[in-house]
Amino acid sequence: MADRPRRSRLRRTLLAALVTFAVAVPVSGAARPAVVPAPAPTVPERLRDASPAALEERYAVSRRDIRAAERAAEGHGDLRRAGSLRAMAAPGRQFLAFDGRDGGRSTEVFGELSTARRIAVLVPGAGVGLDAYWRLRRDARALHRELGEGAAVVAWLGYRTPATVSPAALTTGRADEAAPGLRALVDGLRAVRPAARISLLCHSYGSVICARSAPGTSADALVLYGSPGVGARDAASLRTGARVWAGRSGGDWIARVPHVRVPVPFVATVGFGTDPVADRFGAEVFDAGDGGHSDYLLPGSRSLTNLARIAAGAEPLGASRD
Protein backbone atom coordinates (compact mmCIF):
# COMPACT_ATOMS: atom_id res chain seq x y z
CA MET A 1 0.00 0.00 0.00
CA ALA A 2 2.93 2.35 0.70
CA ASP A 3 3.78 2.37 -3.01
CA ARG A 4 0.44 3.89 -4.02
CA PRO A 5 1.10 7.44 -2.72
CA ARG A 6 4.56 7.31 -4.30
CA ARG A 7 3.21 6.20 -7.68
CA SER A 8 0.52 8.87 -7.45
CA ARG A 9 3.18 11.55 -6.88
CA LEU A 10 5.19 10.24 -9.82
CA ARG A 11 2.14 10.36 -12.06
CA ARG A 12 1.39 13.95 -11.03
CA THR A 13 5.02 14.91 -11.64
CA LEU A 14 4.97 13.39 -15.11
CA LEU A 15 1.67 14.99 -16.01
CA ALA A 16 2.91 18.36 -14.78
CA ALA A 17 5.98 17.97 -16.96
CA LEU A 18 3.82 17.15 -19.97
CA VAL A 19 1.70 20.25 -19.49
CA THR A 20 4.81 22.42 -19.05
CA PHE A 21 6.42 21.01 -22.19
CA ALA A 22 3.22 21.30 -24.21
CA VAL A 23 2.98 25.00 -23.34
CA ALA A 24 6.65 25.95 -23.41
CA VAL A 25 7.81 24.17 -26.54
CA PRO A 26 5.42 25.74 -29.08
CA VAL A 27 6.15 29.19 -27.64
CA SER A 28 9.92 28.72 -27.70
CA GLY A 29 9.74 27.18 -31.16
CA ALA A 30 7.64 29.94 -32.66
CA ALA A 31 10.72 31.94 -33.61
CA ARG A 32 12.50 29.07 -35.31
CA PRO A 33 13.06 29.31 -39.09
CA ALA A 34 10.97 27.24 -41.44
CA VAL A 35 12.07 23.71 -42.22
CA VAL A 36 15.17 23.86 -44.39
CA PRO A 37 14.42 22.49 -47.89
CA ALA A 38 16.57 19.79 -49.47
CA PRO A 39 16.35 17.62 -52.59
CA ALA A 40 15.40 13.95 -52.46
CA PRO A 41 18.37 11.58 -52.03
CA THR A 42 19.72 9.64 -54.98
CA VAL A 43 21.62 6.90 -53.11
CA PRO A 44 19.86 3.48 -53.20
CA GLU A 45 17.76 2.97 -50.10
CA ARG A 46 18.97 -0.52 -49.23
CA LEU A 47 22.55 -1.64 -48.64
CA ARG A 48 23.18 -4.66 -50.85
CA ASP A 49 26.95 -4.79 -51.38
CA ALA A 50 29.76 -4.09 -48.91
CA SER A 51 32.68 -4.62 -51.28
CA PRO A 52 35.22 -1.76 -51.19
CA ALA A 53 34.28 -0.60 -54.70
CA ALA A 54 30.54 -0.63 -54.00
CA LEU A 55 30.97 1.24 -50.73
CA GLU A 56 33.18 3.89 -52.33
CA GLU A 57 30.54 4.48 -54.99
CA ARG A 58 27.80 4.72 -52.36
CA TYR A 59 29.86 7.16 -50.29
CA ALA A 60 30.46 9.31 -53.38
CA VAL A 61 26.75 9.44 -54.25
CA SER A 62 25.87 10.37 -50.66
CA ARG A 63 28.50 13.12 -50.75
CA ARG A 64 26.82 14.58 -53.82
CA ASP A 65 23.46 14.43 -52.02
CA ILE A 66 24.92 16.28 -49.04
CA ARG A 67 26.39 18.97 -51.26
CA ALA A 68 23.04 19.42 -53.00
CA ALA A 69 21.40 19.85 -49.59
CA GLU A 70 24.11 22.35 -48.65
CA ARG A 71 23.32 24.46 -51.71
CA ALA A 72 19.60 24.33 -50.85
CA ALA A 73 20.32 25.44 -47.28
CA GLU A 74 22.43 28.35 -48.52
CA GLY A 75 19.66 29.38 -50.90
CA HIS A 76 17.21 29.24 -47.99
CA GLY A 77 19.48 31.50 -45.96
CA ASP A 78 20.28 28.95 -43.24
CA LEU A 79 24.04 29.38 -43.01
CA ARG A 80 24.28 27.23 -39.88
CA ARG A 81 22.77 24.24 -41.66
CA ALA A 82 24.90 24.91 -44.73
CA GLY A 83 28.03 24.93 -42.58
CA SER A 84 27.11 21.62 -40.94
CA LEU A 85 26.50 20.04 -44.34
CA ARG A 86 29.75 21.42 -45.74
CA ALA A 87 31.63 19.61 -42.97
CA MET A 88 29.68 16.40 -43.61
CA ALA A 89 30.62 16.51 -47.31
CA ALA A 90 34.35 16.71 -46.61
CA PRO A 91 36.62 14.23 -48.44
CA GLY A 92 37.05 10.97 -46.57
CA ARG A 93 33.63 11.04 -44.84
CA GLN A 94 31.69 7.80 -45.41
CA PHE A 95 27.91 8.13 -45.53
CA LEU A 96 25.86 5.08 -46.41
CA ALA A 97 22.81 7.30 -46.67
CA PHE A 98 21.78 10.94 -46.39
CA ASP A 99 18.43 12.73 -46.67
CA GLY A 100 18.29 16.42 -45.85
CA ARG A 101 14.50 16.66 -45.85
CA ASP A 102 12.25 16.90 -42.78
CA GLY A 103 15.05 17.80 -40.38
CA GLY A 104 17.55 15.40 -41.95
CA ARG A 105 18.60 11.75 -41.75
CA SER A 106 22.06 10.25 -42.13
CA THR A 107 24.04 7.04 -41.67
CA GLU A 108 27.82 7.44 -41.41
CA VAL A 109 30.48 4.72 -41.20
CA PHE A 110 33.69 4.99 -39.20
CA GLY A 111 36.23 2.34 -40.16
CA GLU A 112 36.27 -0.23 -42.93
CA LEU A 113 32.83 -1.80 -43.19
CA SER A 114 33.93 -4.15 -45.96
CA THR A 115 36.25 -6.04 -43.59
CA ALA A 116 34.73 -5.34 -40.17
CA ARG A 117 34.38 -8.29 -37.81
CA ARG A 118 32.65 -6.16 -35.18
CA ILE A 119 30.02 -3.55 -36.06
CA ALA A 120 28.59 -1.16 -33.47
CA VAL A 121 25.51 0.84 -34.45
CA LEU A 122 25.12 4.05 -32.43
CA VAL A 123 21.51 5.14 -31.96
CA PRO A 124 21.35 8.67 -30.50
CA GLY A 125 18.67 10.21 -28.33
CA ALA A 126 16.74 13.47 -28.31
CA GLY A 127 18.26 16.75 -29.39
CA VAL A 128 20.69 15.33 -31.97
CA GLY A 129 20.15 16.56 -35.52
CA LEU A 130 22.11 17.80 -38.51
CA ASP A 131 22.89 21.10 -36.78
CA ALA A 132 24.35 19.27 -33.76
CA TYR A 133 25.73 16.32 -35.72
CA TRP A 134 29.26 16.97 -34.47
CA ARG A 135 28.23 15.45 -31.12
CA LEU A 136 27.27 12.13 -32.68
CA ARG A 137 30.41 12.14 -34.83
CA ARG A 138 32.58 12.83 -31.78
CA ASP A 139 31.07 9.88 -29.93
CA ALA A 140 31.34 7.55 -32.93
CA ARG A 141 35.01 8.39 -33.43
CA ALA A 142 35.76 7.81 -29.74
CA LEU A 143 34.04 4.42 -29.83
CA HIS A 144 35.84 3.44 -33.04
CA ARG A 145 39.21 4.27 -31.53
CA GLU A 146 38.34 2.25 -28.43
CA LEU A 147 37.23 -0.78 -30.49
CA GLY A 148 40.40 -0.76 -32.56
CA GLU A 149 41.34 -2.69 -35.67
CA GLY A 150 38.72 -4.91 -37.28
CA ALA A 151 35.77 -2.81 -36.12
CA ALA A 152 33.39 -0.37 -37.73
CA VAL A 153 31.01 2.07 -36.07
CA VAL A 154 27.81 3.11 -37.82
CA ALA A 155 26.35 6.40 -36.56
CA TRP A 156 22.63 6.17 -37.32
CA LEU A 157 20.72 9.43 -37.33
CA GLY A 158 17.83 7.75 -39.08
CA TYR A 159 14.89 9.54 -37.50
CA ARG A 160 13.51 12.96 -36.66
CA THR A 161 14.79 13.31 -33.12
CA PRO A 162 12.51 15.07 -30.63
CA ALA A 163 13.73 18.12 -28.76
CA THR A 164 15.10 17.17 -25.36
CA VAL A 165 12.37 19.22 -23.68
CA SER A 166 9.23 18.40 -25.64
CA PRO A 167 6.07 16.30 -25.48
CA ALA A 168 7.49 14.05 -28.23
CA ALA A 169 10.35 13.07 -25.91
CA LEU A 170 7.81 11.66 -23.44
CA THR A 171 6.05 9.23 -25.77
CA THR A 172 6.99 6.38 -28.10
CA GLY A 173 5.60 8.08 -31.22
CA ARG A 174 8.92 9.03 -32.84
CA ALA A 175 10.39 5.66 -31.84
CA ASP A 176 7.52 3.79 -33.49
CA GLU A 177 8.18 5.72 -36.70
CA ALA A 178 11.93 5.13 -36.54
CA ALA A 179 12.06 1.43 -35.62
CA PRO A 180 11.46 0.01 -39.14
CA GLY A 181 14.38 2.02 -40.50
CA LEU A 182 16.70 0.76 -37.79
CA ARG A 183 15.54 -2.82 -38.36
CA ALA A 184 16.21 -2.42 -42.10
CA LEU A 185 19.72 -1.13 -41.42
CA VAL A 186 20.59 -4.06 -39.15
CA ASP A 187 19.13 -6.53 -41.64
CA GLY A 188 21.19 -4.93 -44.40
CA LEU A 189 24.38 -5.08 -42.36
CA ARG A 190 23.73 -8.72 -41.51
CA ALA A 191 23.15 -9.54 -45.19
CA VAL A 192 26.41 -7.98 -46.38
CA ARG A 193 28.55 -8.95 -43.33
CA PRO A 194 26.93 -12.22 -42.17
CA ALA A 195 29.81 -13.31 -39.91
CA ALA A 196 30.25 -9.97 -38.14
CA ARG A 197 29.16 -9.32 -34.57
CA ILE A 198 26.53 -6.55 -34.63
CA SER A 199 25.71 -4.54 -31.52
CA LEU A 200 23.10 -1.81 -31.06
CA LEU A 201 24.30 0.88 -28.66
CA CYS A 202 21.24 2.90 -27.73
CA HIS A 203 21.45 6.16 -25.79
CA SER A 204 18.59 7.88 -23.99
CA TYR A 205 15.52 8.16 -26.30
CA GLY A 206 17.44 6.01 -28.78
CA SER A 207 16.91 3.09 -26.38
CA VAL A 208 13.16 3.38 -27.01
CA ILE A 209 13.79 2.99 -30.74
CA CYS A 210 16.04 -0.03 -30.20
CA ALA A 211 13.39 -1.68 -28.04
CA ARG A 212 10.77 -1.09 -30.72
CA SER A 213 13.05 -2.71 -33.33
CA ALA A 214 14.17 -5.56 -31.06
CA PRO A 215 11.69 -8.37 -31.79
CA GLY A 216 13.44 -10.78 -34.13
CA THR A 217 16.45 -8.51 -34.65
CA SER A 218 19.59 -10.07 -36.09
CA ALA A 219 21.76 -7.98 -33.76
CA ASP A 220 23.86 -9.90 -31.25
CA ALA A 221 23.68 -7.35 -28.44
CA LEU A 222 21.23 -4.63 -27.42
CA VAL A 223 22.75 -2.06 -25.07
CA LEU A 224 20.49 0.48 -23.35
CA TYR A 225 22.33 3.31 -21.61
CA GLY A 226 21.15 6.58 -20.13
CA SER A 227 17.66 5.23 -20.79
CA PRO A 228 14.40 6.74 -19.49
CA GLY A 229 12.77 3.32 -19.99
CA VAL A 230 11.88 1.64 -23.25
CA GLY A 231 8.12 1.26 -23.12
CA ALA A 232 8.39 -2.40 -22.10
CA ARG A 233 7.77 -4.08 -18.76
CA ASP A 234 10.94 -6.17 -18.87
CA ALA A 235 13.65 -7.54 -21.14
CA ALA A 236 11.61 -10.63 -21.95
CA SER A 237 8.91 -8.37 -23.43
CA LEU A 238 11.38 -7.25 -26.09
CA ARG A 239 11.12 -10.72 -27.68
CA THR A 240 14.71 -10.68 -28.87
CA GLY A 241 17.47 -13.23 -29.08
CA ALA A 242 20.04 -10.47 -28.61
CA ARG A 243 21.82 -10.25 -25.27
CA VAL A 244 20.28 -7.26 -23.45
CA TRP A 245 22.51 -4.95 -21.42
CA ALA A 246 21.68 -1.79 -19.47
CA GLY A 247 23.79 0.86 -17.77
CA ARG A 248 23.43 4.27 -16.19
CA SER A 249 26.20 6.54 -14.96
CA GLY A 250 26.20 7.94 -11.46
CA GLY A 251 25.87 11.56 -12.61
CA ASP A 252 23.07 11.04 -15.14
CA TRP A 253 19.97 13.18 -14.51
CA ILE A 254 17.84 10.54 -16.28
CA ALA A 255 17.77 8.64 -12.97
CA ARG A 256 15.27 11.24 -11.70
CA VAL A 257 12.78 10.64 -14.50
CA PRO A 258 9.68 8.84 -13.14
CA HIS A 259 9.60 5.27 -14.44
CA VAL A 260 5.87 5.06 -15.07
CA ARG A 261 3.53 4.89 -18.06
CA VAL A 262 0.49 7.14 -17.82
CA PRO A 263 -2.35 7.08 -20.38
CA VAL A 264 -3.37 10.67 -21.09
CA PRO A 265 -6.83 10.86 -22.74
CA PHE A 266 -6.79 12.21 -26.30
CA VAL A 267 -2.98 12.58 -26.21
CA ALA A 268 -0.86 9.42 -25.80
CA THR A 269 0.65 7.17 -23.20
CA VAL A 270 3.29 9.28 -21.48
CA GLY A 271 6.45 7.80 -19.96
CA PHE A 272 8.40 4.62 -20.63
CA GLY A 273 7.83 2.29 -17.69
CA THR A 274 10.34 0.08 -15.92
CA ASP A 275 13.85 1.37 -15.34
CA PRO A 276 16.14 -0.82 -17.53
CA VAL A 277 18.81 -1.01 -14.80
CA ALA A 278 16.30 -2.25 -12.20
CA ASP A 279 16.47 -5.93 -11.21
CA ARG A 280 12.88 -6.51 -12.26
CA PHE A 281 13.63 -5.46 -15.85
CA GLY A 282 16.03 -8.39 -16.21
CA ALA A 283 18.81 -6.86 -18.33
CA GLU A 284 22.46 -7.53 -17.59
CA VAL A 285 23.68 -4.37 -15.88
CA PHE A 286 27.15 -2.98 -16.58
CA ASP A 287 29.24 -0.40 -14.75
CA ALA A 288 28.80 2.93 -16.58
CA GLY A 289 30.98 5.05 -14.30
CA ASP A 290 30.07 8.42 -12.81
CA GLY A 291 29.70 10.76 -15.81
CA GLY A 292 26.72 12.81 -16.89
CA HIS A 293 23.98 12.08 -19.39
CA SER A 294 26.09 13.07 -22.41
CA ASP A 295 29.37 11.58 -21.17
CA TYR A 296 29.02 7.86 -21.88
CA LEU A 297 31.47 7.89 -24.78
CA LEU A 298 34.05 10.25 -23.34
CA PRO A 299 37.62 8.99 -23.94
CA GLY A 300 39.05 7.38 -20.83
CA SER A 301 35.67 6.81 -19.17
CA ARG A 302 34.58 3.51 -17.64
CA SER A 303 31.38 3.69 -19.69
CA LEU A 304 33.26 3.92 -23.01
CA THR A 305 35.51 1.03 -21.98
CA ASN A 306 32.55 -1.18 -21.14
CA LEU A 307 30.44 -0.21 -24.15
CA ALA A 308 33.38 -1.13 -26.39
CA ARG A 309 33.92 -4.40 -24.54
CA ILE A 310 30.28 -5.39 -24.96
CA ALA A 311 30.39 -4.45 -28.66
CA ALA A 312 33.50 -6.61 -29.03
CA GLY A 313 31.83 -9.58 -27.34
CA ALA A 314 33.85 -9.35 -24.11
CA GLU A 315 32.48 -9.12 -20.57
CA PRO A 316 32.40 -5.56 -19.21
CA LEU A 317 34.56 -4.56 -16.28
CA GLY A 318 32.89 -4.48 -12.89
CA ALA A 319 29.52 -5.80 -14.14
CA SER A 320 26.94 -5.76 -11.36
CA ARG A 321 23.25 -5.40 -10.69
CA ASP A 322 21.95 -2.00 -9.63
HELIX and SHEET records of a PDB file:
HELIX    1   1 ASP A    3  GLY A   29  1                                  27    
HELIX    2   2 PRO A   52  HIS A   76  1                                  25    
HELIX    3   3 LEU A   79  MET A   88  1                                  10    
HELIX    4   4 LEU A  130  ALA A  132  5                                   3    
HELIX    5   5 TYR A  133  LEU A  147  1                                  15    
HELIX    6   6 PRO A  167  LEU A  170  5                                   4    
HELIX    7   7 GLY A  173  VAL A  192  1                                  20    
HELIX    8   8 GLY A  206  SER A  213  1                                   8    
HELIX    9   9 ALA A  235  LEU A  238  5                                   4    
HELIX   10  10 TRP A  253  ARG A  256  5                                   4    
HELIX   11  11 ASP A  279  PHE A  281  5                                   3    
HELIX   12  12 ARG A  302  ALA A  312  1                                  11    
SHEET    1   A 8 PHE A  95  ASP A  99  0                                        
SHEET    2   A 8 ARG A 105  GLY A 111 -1                                        
SHEET    3   A 8 ALA A 151  LEU A 157 -1                                        
SHEET    4   A 8 ARG A 118  VAL A 123  1                                        
SHEET    5   A 8 ARG A 197  HIS A 203  1                                        
SHEET    6   A 8 ALA A 221  TYR A 225  1                                        
SHEET    7   A 8 ARG A 243  GLY A 247  1                                        
SHEET    8   A 8 GLU A 284  VAL A 285  1                                        
SHEET    1   B 2 VAL A 262  VAL A 264  0                                        
SHEET    2   B 2 ALA A 268  VAL A 270 -1                                        
END                                                                             
